């Protein structure tokens, strides 16, 4: 980790992380492979300053049920295009947990690809939303000092992750954009992974 202070964010995110780590383990057991911790602070793999935090990750296997053609819910992890073609999604971030589509991330010990950078931008967004909710929850509990306020504070803390997604998707829709592609957290992630991809291309040209 970049600093020891970062461990505090794992405490702040703990309610969701426990659930999401369980989901990742389940996905790995049913359809996946390569269950491992992915750490952007490992400079042998990712460049210094790469976004994100250590996260539990796995890959969906090629040909597994979520990425196989069929009647929904089979193939639920296939992105469908206007011409009728399908393609597995790059990855999905669930707190400090990520699962990737088949062959959507670099091999273990290799430099990261833009998909990994993209997903770890979402990890940082998640941490920020949970910290914000935690601070508000603490204020409500401190001011109210009653059982009802403690329950309300707990609900506010848990709501942090949900409100992040709901707020981003709703504001994009109100702007007349696609709720998913036009959301701020997606646009920010794409901007950073595009920059990362450009840097990789420059390095490859220098090396060549």
Secondary structure, DSSP 8 states (H G I E B T S, - for coil): ---GGGHHHHHHTHHHHHHHHHHHHHHHHHHEEEEEEE-TT-TTTS-TT-----EEEEEE-TT-GGGS-SSTTTTTTEEE-TTS-EEE-SEEE-SSEEEE-TT-S--TTS---HHHHHHHHHHHHHHHHHHHHHHHHHHHHHHH-SHHHHHHHHHHHHHHHHHHHHHHHHHHHHTTS-TTTTSHHHHHHHHHHHHHHHHHHHHHHHH-
